Amino acid sequence: MTNWPAPFIEKRDPSRGINAVITIPGSKSVTNRALILAAISQTPSTIRRPLSSRDTDLMVKALRSLGCQIDEVKSEDGFDYVVTPKKLMGPAQIDVGNAGTVMRFLPPIAAFATGLIHFDGDARSHERPLAPVIAALEQLGVSIEHGNKHRLPMTINGAGKVKGGVVEIDASTSSQFVSALLLMAPATELGITIKNIGDSLPSQPHIDMTISMLRLFGATVEVNSDSDGKSKGSWRVLPGKLTGQDLIVEPDLSNAAPFMAAAMVCGGTVVIRDWPKQSTQPGDQLREIFTRMGAEIKFTQAGLSISSGGNSSGGNSSGGNSSGTPLDSISGIDIDLHDVGELTPSIAAVAALASTPSTLRNIGHLRLHETDRLSALATEINRLGGEVIESATDLTIKPKPLSVGSSVAPYLFKTYEDHRMATAGAIIGLAVPGVVVENIETSKKTLPNFPELWSQMLGSAGSAN
């Protein structure tokens, strides 16, 4: 475990503002979906610019353990994956770590293998919800041993095929439950009709991403939509043979959030290379969200440019940094983040430094992520002197001067083994001297070289605590 002194910007002025161009690694969500679809296709696929992080490495290892051939080929951009589908076979032991995409997307695919496939992971994985996926697979006739606990650890007795049919599922706590069934559906004998019987559906953009990628590989997906094109909670995927693809993985736009936030907090400009003009990633909504909070955001020839609003120096109107004082260049926001909840930690960190209050709404499902993110954010910001009020589903953030107080020992911003808490701590550390982020290595879950990228961005503008 490595505790990391978060770089602090001692003085904010035009001569020391950030001026950086950043390349964000590939999307975890796209990479892991592409690996699944490539594994059940009829022909090989090439996945270019994939993310190599703990979550994606676990997915690659798991698919290889089931018999899929995945070769790593050097390229100008680092490496590509060449995926050659093979007949899936057990027995196999699969480590899901604490990766939601692995623990939820792989069990349906393991049902197409023959033999016993055992799933286990980190201690937190035993607490995260998996029951809806298990129940859906049992509706489809898949044999699963879970000790009547409907969670990890568990063992699937794969029969080599799944008939398919109509499945009812409560997806109110995670869109990944729907995506897991959508991804397996083309390989079933009859296809699958999925009906969400939950009272809500978080992270709709992630389902849109799954559908878009299924169609790219040749699947036929029917969505029961209303007049606005929004899903009513019912999907139908026809059986069919998928065709391998040659695809480029987009940058992980959600992982751009802390770098965009840094430009707002420190002043100057950060450019994110290769930001797509259109994307199904939830992170694409950062453009609108941070604009509302005061950033100046535009597409340039180099990529997406993010600059501090207000004055060119960033910071507060008096010039320079007053160590955690609310920043006049940042406005609070009242926003429903139900569909883009993964962005919440970075938005909350910026909101804690804003000049006006914020309310982040409809994010109760984040209590079931890598940690209870609502509680974690409230606890850590309040320990610094902030005022964050949590309800069952919302966070209300009232900006106050933040500091580590009279702490003699290094002040630890706890991460709770959550990669997005680690990057939230880094954002706050830019404005609050003395912040040390606990276990920065947890950022490797989706952003394998975060400290290096952070230092590269800050350049001469940053100074260690």
C-alpha positions as CSV (number, residue, x, y, z in Angstrom):
1,M,0.0,0.0,0.0
2,T,1.5,3.3,-1.1
3,N,0.3,6.6,0.5
4,W,0.8,9.5,-1.9
5,P,1.4,13.1,-1.0
6,A,-1.0,14.9,-3.3
7,P,0.7,17.8,-5.2
8,F,-0.5,21.2,-3.9
9,I,-0.5,24.3,-6.1
10,E,0.9,26.9,-3.7
11,K,0.3,29.9,-6.0
12,R,-2.2,30.4,-8.8
13,D,-1.2,33.0,-11.3
14,P,-1.0,33.2,-15.2
15,S,2.7,32.4,-15.2
16,R,2.3,29.1,-13.3
17,G,-1.1,27.9,-14.5
18,I,-1.4,24.4,-16.0
19,N,-0.7,24.0,-19.7
20,A,-0.8,20.4,-20.6
21,V,-1.9,17.9,-23.2
22,I,-2.9,14.6,-21.7
23,T,-3.5,11.2,-23.4
24,I,-6.1,9.2,-21.3
25,P,-5.8,5.4,-21.6
26,G,-8.6,3.4,-23.2
27,S,-12.0,2.9,-21.8
28,K,-12.4,0.0,-19.3
29,S,-16.1,-0.3,-20.2
30,V,-15.4,-0.5,-24.0
31,T,-12.4,-2.8,-23.5
32,N,-14.2,-5.4,-21.4
33,R,-17.3,-5.4,-23.6
34,A,-15.2,-5.8,-26.7
35,L,-13.3,-8.7,-25.1
36,I,-16.6,-10.5,-24.2
37,L,-18.1,-10.0,-27.7
38,A,-14.8,-11.0,-29.4
39,A,-14.7,-14.2,-27.3
40,I,-18.2,-15.4,-28.5
41,S,-17.8,-14.3,-32.1
42,Q,-17.2,-16.7,-35.0
43,T,-14.1,-15.0,-36.3
44,P,-11.1,-13.3,-34.8
45,S,-11.1,-9.7,-33.6
46,T,-8.4,-7.0,-33.2
47,I,-8.9,-4.6,-30.3
48,R,-6.7,-1.6,-30.7
49,R,-5.5,0.7,-27.9
50,P,-7.2,-1.4,-25.2
51,L,-6.9,-0.4,-21.6
52,S,-4.5,-2.5,-19.5
53,S,-5.5,-2.1,-15.9
54,R,-6.5,-4.4,-13.0
55,D,-10.1,-4.7,-14.2
56,T,-9.3,-5.4,-17.8
57,D,-6.3,-7.7,-17.0
58,L,-8.7,-9.8,-14.8
59,M,-11.1,-10.0,-17.8
60,V,-8.3,-11.2,-20.1
61,K,-7.0,-13.7,-17.6
62,A,-10.6,-15.1,-17.0
63,L,-11.3,-15.5,-20.7
64,R,-8.0,-17.2,-21.3
65,S,-8.8,-19.6,-18.4
66,L,-12.0,-20.6,-20.3
67,G,-10.0,-21.4,-23.4
68,C,-10.3,-18.2,-25.4
69,Q,-7.0,-17.3,-27.2
70,I,-6.0,-13.7,-26.6
71,D,-2.7,-12.6,-28.0
72,E,-1.0,-9.3,-27.1
73,V,0.6,-7.7,-30.2
74,K,2.9,-4.7,-30.1
75,S,1.8,-1.6,-32.0
76,E,2.8,2.0,-32.5
77,D,0.3,2.9,-29.7
78,G,1.6,0.3,-27.3
79,F,-0.2,-3.0,-28.0
80,D,-3.4,-4.5,-29.4
81,Y,-5.3,-7.6,-28.4
82,V,-6.0,-10.2,-31.1
83,V,-8.8,-12.4,-29.9
84,T,-9.4,-15.8,-31.5
85,P,-12.6,-17.5,-30.3
86,K,-12.3,-21.1,-29.1
87,K,-14.7,-23.5,-27.6
88,L,-15.1,-22.5,-23.9
89,M,-14.1,-25.2,-21.5
90,G,-13.9,-25.9,-17.7
91,P,-12.8,-26.5,-15.1
92,A,-11.6,-23.0,-14.3
93,Q,-11.0,-20.7,-11.4
94,I,-11.9,-17.1,-12.1
95,D,-10.7,-14.2,-9.9
96,V,-13.0,-11.2,-10.4
97,G,-11.1,-8.9,-8.0
98,N,-13.5,-6.1,-7.3
99,A,-14.4,-5.5,-10.9
100,G,-18.1,-5.2,-11.5
101,T,-17.8,-6.0,-15.2
102,V,-15.9,-9.2,-14.5
103,M,-18.2,-10.5,-11.7
104,R,-21.3,-9.7,-13.7
105,F,-20.4,-10.2,-17.4
106,L,-18.4,-13.4,-17.1
107,P,-20.8,-15.8,-15.3
108,P,-23.3,-15.6,-18.3
109,I,-20.4,-16.4,-20.7
110,A,-19.2,-19.2,-18.4
111,A,-22.6,-20.8,-18.9
112,F,-21.5,-21.6,-22.5
113,A,-18.5,-23.5,-21.2
114,T,-18.6,-27.2,-20.2
115,G,-17.6,-28.1,-16.7
116,L,-17.3,-26.3,-13.3
117,I,-16.4,-22.6,-13.3
118,H,-15.6,-21.2,-9.9
119,F,-15.8,-17.5,-9.2
120,D,-14.3,-15.6,-6.3
121,G,-12.7,-12.2,-5.7
122,D,-11.7,-9.6,-3.2
123,A,-13.6,-9.4,0.1
124,R,-15.6,-6.4,-1.1
125,S,-16.8,-8.5,-4.1
126,H,-18.7,-10.8,-1.6
127,E,-20.7,-7.7,-0.6
128,R,-21.6,-6.3,-4.0
129,P,-24.9,-7.2,-5.5
130,L,-25.0,-10.1,-7.9
131,A,-28.3,-11.8,-7.0
132,P,-30.2,-10.4,-10.1
133,V,-27.7,-11.9,-12.5
134,I,-27.7,-15.2,-10.6
135,A,-31.5,-15.3,-10.6
136,A,-31.7,-14.5,-14.3
137,L,-29.3,-17.3,-15.2
138,E,-31.3,-19.7,-13.1
139,Q,-34.4,-18.6,-14.9
140,L,-32.5,-19.6,-18.1
141,G,-31.8,-23.1,-16.7
142,V,-28.1,-22.5,-15.7
143,S,-26.9,-24.6,-12.7
144,I,-25.2,-22.4,-10.1
145,E,-24.0,-23.3,-6.6
146,H,-24.0,-20.3,-4.3
147,G,-25.1,-21.7,-1.0
148,N,-28.4,-19.9,-1.3
149,K,-26.6,-16.7,-0.7
150,H,-26.9,-15.4,-4.3
151,R,-23.5,-13.8,-4.2
152,L,-19.8,-14.6,-4.5
153,P,-18.2,-17.1,-4.1
154,M,-20.1,-19.3,-6.5
155,T,-19.7,-22.1,-9.0
156,I,-21.4,-22.5,-12.4
157,N,-21.8,-26.0,-13.8
158,G,-21.7,-25.1,-17.5
159,A,-23.6,-27.2,-20.0
160,G,-22.0,-25.8,-23.1
161,K,-25.2,-24.1,-24.2
162,V,-28.1,-21.9,-23.0
163,K,-31.5,-22.1,-24.5
164,G,-32.6,-18.5,-23.9
165,G,-36.1,-17.1,-23.4
166,V,-37.8,-14.4,-21.4
167,V,-36.0,-13.1,-18.3
168,E,-37.3,-10.7,-15.6
169,I,-34.6,-8.9,-13.7
170,D,-34.5,-6.1,-11.0
171,A,-31.8,-3.8,-12.4
172,S,-32.5,-0.9,-10.0
173,T,-29.1,-1.1,-8.4
174,S,-26.9,-1.6,-11.5
175,S,-27.2,-1.4,-15.3
176,Q,-24.5,-4.0,-15.5
177,F,-27.2,-6.7,-14.7
178,V,-28.9,-5.8,-18.0
179,S,-25.7,-5.5,-20.0
180,A,-24.6,-9.0,-18.7
181,L,-27.7,-10.6,-20.2
182,L,-27.6,-8.5,-23.4
183,L,-24.0,-9.6,-24.0
184,M,-24.7,-13.3,-23.7
185,A,-28.0,-13.2,-25.7
186,P,-26.8,-13.7,-29.3
187,A,-25.1,-16.9,-28.3
188,T,-28.2,-18.5,-26.9
189,E,-30.4,-20.8,-28.9
190,L,-33.6,-18.7,-28.8
191,G,-32.2,-15.2,-28.0
192,I,-33.3,-13.4,-24.8
193,T,-36.0,-10.9,-24.0
194,I,-35.1,-8.9,-20.9
195,K,-37.6,-7.1,-18.7
196,N,-36.5,-4.8,-16.0
197,I,-39.0,-5.1,-13.1
198,G,-37.1,-2.7,-10.8
199,D,-38.5,0.7,-10.1
200,S,-35.5,2.5,-11.7
201,L,-32.6,1.9,-14.1
202,P,-29.3,3.6,-13.3
203,S,-26.6,4.4,-15.9
204,Q,-28.6,4.1,-19.0
205,P,-25.6,5.3,-21.1
206,H,-23.8,2.1,-20.2
207,I,-26.7,0.0,-21.6
208,D,-26.7,2.2,-24.7
209,M,-23.0,1.4,-25.0
210,T,-23.6,-2.3,-24.7
211,I,-26.3,-2.2,-27.4
212,S,-24.2,-0.2,-29.8
213,M,-21.3,-2.6,-29.5
214,L,-23.6,-5.6,-29.9
215,R,-24.8,-4.1,-33.2
216,L,-21.2,-3.4,-34.2
217,F,-20.5,-7.2,-33.9
218,G,-23.7,-8.0,-35.9
219,A,-26.3,-8.7,-33.3
220,T,-29.9,-7.7,-33.8
221,V,-31.2,-5.8,-30.7
222,E,-34.7,-4.5,-30.3
223,V,-35.4,-1.8,-27.7
224,N,-38.9,-1.1,-26.4
225,S,-38.7,2.7,-26.4
226,D,-41.0,5.7,-25.7
227,S,-41.6,8.6,-28.1
228,D,-38.3,10.2,-26.9
229,G,-36.3,7.2,-27.7
230,K,-35.7,6.3,-24.1
231,S,-35.9,2.7,-23.1
232,K,-39.0,1.5,-21.2
233,G,-37.0,-1.3,-19.6
234,S,-37.5,-4.1,-22.1
235,W,-35.0,-5.4,-24.7
236,R,-35.0,-8.3,-27.1
237,V,-31.8,-9.8,-28.7
238,L,-32.2,-12.3,-31.4
239,P,-30.0,-15.4,-31.7
240,G,-27.2,-15.1,-34.3
241,K,-23.6,-15.5,-35.1
242,L,-21.4,-12.5,-34.3
243,T,-18.6,-11.4,-36.6
244,G,-15.2,-10.4,-35.2
245,Q,-14.3,-6.8,-35.5
246,D,-11.2,-4.5,-35.9
247,L,-12.0,-1.7,-33.5
248,I,-10.2,1.1,-31.7
249,V,-11.0,1.6,-28.0
250,E,-12.0,5.2,-27.2
251,P,-10.2,7.0,-24.3
252,D,-11.9,6.5,-20.9
253,L,-13.8,9.7,-20.7
254,S,-14.8,9.2,-17.0
255,N,-11.1,9.0,-16.2
256,A,-10.6,12.4,-17.8
257,A,-12.6,13.9,-15.0
258,P,-9.8,14.6,-12.5
259,F,-7.6,16.2,-15.2
260,M,-10.4,18.4,-16.3
261,A,-11.1,19.3,-12.7
262,A,-7.4,20.3,-12.3
263,A,-7.7,23.0,-14.9
264,M,-10.7,24.4,-13.1
265,V,-9.0,24.3,-9.7
266,C,-5.5,25.5,-10.7
267,G,-6.1,27.7,-13.7
268,G,-4.6,27.3,-17.1
269,T,-5.7,24.8,-19.7
270,V,-5.7,21.0,-20.1
271,V,-6.3,19.3,-23.4
272,I,-7.6,15.8,-23.6
273,R,-6.4,14.1,-26.8
274,D,-8.7,12.0,-29.0
275,W,-12.0,13.0,-27.3
276,P,-14.6,11.7,-29.7
277,K,-17.2,14.0,-31.2
278,Q,-19.9,11.5,-30.4
279,S,-19.8,8.8,-27.7
280,T,-22.1,6.6,-25.6
281,Q,-19.7,6.9,-22.7
282,P,-21.2,8.5,-19.6
283,G,-18.0,10.6,-19.3
284,D,-19.0,12.6,-22.4
285,Q,-21.5,14.5,-20.2
286,L,-18.5,16.0,-18.3
287,R,-18.4,18.6,-21.1
288,E,-21.8,20.0,-20.1
289,I,-21.5,19.4,-16.4
290,F,-18.1,21.2,-15.9
291,T,-19.3,24.0,-18.3
292,R,-22.2,24.6,-15.9
293,M,-19.7,24.7,-13.1
294,G,-17.7,27.5,-14.7
295,A,-15.2,25.8,-17.0
296,E,-14.6,26.9,-20.6
297,I,-14.7,23.8,-22.8
298,K,-14.3,23.5,-26.5
299,F,-13.0,21.1,-29.2
300,T,-9.7,22.1,-30.8
301,Q,-7.4,20.5,-33.3
302,A,-5.4,19.0,-30.5
303,G,-8.4,17.6,-28.6
304,L,-10.9,18.7,-26.0
305,S,-9.7,21.9,-24.3
306,I,-10.7,22.7,-20.7
307,S,-9.8,26.1,-19.1
308,S,-10.7,27.7,-15.9
309,G,-13.5,30.2,-16.2
310,G,-13.6,33.7,-14.7
311,N,-10.0,34.9,-14.8
312,S,-7.0,33.3,-16.5
313,S,-5.3,32.6,-13.3
314,G,-8.1,30.4,-11.8
315,G,-8.3,30.5,-8.0
316,N,-10.3,33.2,-6.2
317,S,-10.7,36.8,-7.0
318,S,-8.0,38.0,-4.7
319,G,-5.4,36.1,-6.8
320,G,-3.3,33.2,-5.5
321,N,-4.4,30.3,-3.3
322,S,-5.7,30.6,0.2
323,S,-5.4,26.9,0.9
324,G,-8.8,25.4,0.5
325,T,-10.9,28.6,0.4
326,P,-13.9,28.3,-2.0
327,L,-12.8,29.4,-5.5
328,D,-14.8,32.2,-7.2
329,S,-14.1,30.7,-10.7
330,I,-16.1,27.5,-9.8
331,S,-19.9,27.5,-9.4
332,G,-21.9,24.9,-7.5
333,I,-24.4,22.8,-9.4
334,D,-27.7,21.1,-8.7
335,I,-27.8,18.1,-10.9
336,D,-29.4,14.6,-11.3
337,L,-26.4,12.2,-11.7
338,H,-28.5,9.0,-11.8
339,D,-27.4,8.0,-15.3
340,V,-23.7,9.1,-14.8
341,G,-23.1,8.2,-11.2
342,E,-19.5,7.1,-11.8
343,L,-18.7,10.8,-12.3
344,T,-19.9,11.7,-8.8
345,P,-16.6,11.6,-6.9
346,S,-14.8,14.1,-9.2
347,I,-17.8,16.4,-9.3
348,A,-18.1,16.3,-5.5
349,A,-14.4,17.2,-5.1
350,V,-14.8,20.2,-7.4
351,A,-18.1,21.1,-5.6
352,A,-16.3,21.1,-2.3
353,L,-14.0,23.9,-3.6
354,A,-16.8,25.9,-5.4
355,S,-18.1,29.3,-4.3
356,T,-21.7,28.2,-4.1
357,P,-23.5,25.1,-2.8
358,S,-24.2,22.0,-4.8
359,T,-26.7,19.1,-4.7
360,L,-25.9,15.8,-6.4
361,R,-29.1,13.9,-6.7
362,N,-30.4,10.4,-7.3
363,I,-27.2,8.5,-6.7
364,G,-28.2,6.1,-4.0
365,H,-27.0,3.2,-6.1
366,L,-23.4,4.4,-5.5
367,R,-23.7,3.0,-2.0
368,L,-23.2,-0.5,-3.7
369,H,-20.1,0.3,-5.8
370,E,-16.5,-0.4,-4.8
371,T,-17.4,1.3,-1.5
372,D,-20.4,3.3,-0.3
373,R,-19.4,6.4,-2.2
374,L,-21.9,8.7,-0.7
375,S,-20.7,8.0,2.8
376,A,-17.0,8.0,1.8
377,L,-17.2,11.4,0.1
378,A,-19.1,12.9,3.0
379,T,-16.8,11.5,5.6
380,E,-13.5,12.6,3.8
381,I,-14.6,16.1,2.9
382,N,-16.1,16.7,6.3
383,R,-12.9,15.5,8.0
384,L,-11.2,18.4,6.1
385,G,-13.7,20.9,7.5
386,G,-16.2,20.8,4.8
387,E,-20.0,20.4,5.1
388,V,-21.5,17.5,3.1
389,I,-24.9,16.3,4.1
390,E,-25.9,12.9,2.8
391,S,-29.4,11.5,2.4
392,A,-30.3,8.1,1.2
393,T,-29.9,9.2,-2.4
394,D,-28.3,12.7,-2.5
395,L,-25.3,14.7,-1.4
396,T,-25.6,18.4,-0.5
397,I,-22.3,20.1,-0.5
398,K,-21.9,23.6,1.2
399,P,-18.4,25.0,0.5
400,K,-16.2,25.9,3.4
401,P,-12.5,26.5,3.8
402,L,-10.8,23.1,3.8
403,S,-7.6,22.2,5.7
404,V,-5.9,19.3,7.3
405,G,-6.1,21.2,10.6
406,S,-3.5,20.6,13.2
407,S,-2.6,17.1,12.1
408,V,1.0,16.3,13.0
409,A,1.2,12.9,11.2
410,P,0.5,12.8,7.5
411,Y,-3.2,13.5,6.9
412,L,-4.7,10.5,5.1
413,F,-7.5,11.1,2.6
414,K,-9.0,7.6,2.8
415,T,-9.8,5.8,-0.4
416,Y,-11.7,2.7,0.8
417,E,-10.1,0.7,-1.9
418,D,-12.0,2.8,-4.4
419,H,-10.2,4.2,-7.5
420,R,-12.5,7.1,-7.9
421,M,-12.0,8.2,-4.2
422,A,-8.3,8.2,-4.9
423,T,-8.6,10.7,-7.8
424,A,-11.1,12.8,-5.8
425,G,-8.4,13.1,-3.1
426,A,-5.9,14.3,-5.7
427,I,-8.3,17.0,-6.9
428,I,-8.8,18.3,-3.4
429,G,-5.1,18.1,-2.7
430,L,-4.4,20.6,-5.4
431,A,-6.1,23.3,-3.2
432,V,-5.4,21.9,0.3
433,P,-1.8,21.5,1.5
434,G,-0.9,18.4,3.5
435,V,-3.3,15.9,1.9
436,V,-1.9,12.4,1.5
437,V,-4.0,10.0,-0.5
438,E,-4.2,6.6,1.0
439,N,-3.2,3.6,-1.2
440,I,-2.9,5.5,-4.5
441,E,-2.3,2.2,-6.2
442,T,-6.1,1.6,-6.1
443,S,-6.3,3.9,-9.1
444,K,-4.7,1.1,-11.1
445,K,-8.2,-0.4,-11.3
446,T,-8.9,1.7,-14.4
447,L,-6.0,4.2,-14.6
448,P,-2.8,2.3,-14.3
449,N,-0.4,5.3,-14.3
450,F,-2.4,8.0,-12.6
451,P,0.4,9.5,-10.4
452,E,2.7,9.8,-13.5
453,L,0.0,11.4,-15.6
454,W,-0.9,13.8,-12.7
455,S,2.8,14.9,-12.4
456,Q,3.1,15.2,-16.2
457,M,0.0,17.5,-16.3
458,L,1.2,19.7,-13.4
459,G,4.8,20.1,-14.6
460,S,6.4,23.2,-13.0
461,A,3.0,24.3,-11.7
462,G,2.9,21.6,-9.0
463,S,4.8,21.3,-5.8
464,A,4.7,18.3,-3.4
465,N,3.4,18.7,0.1
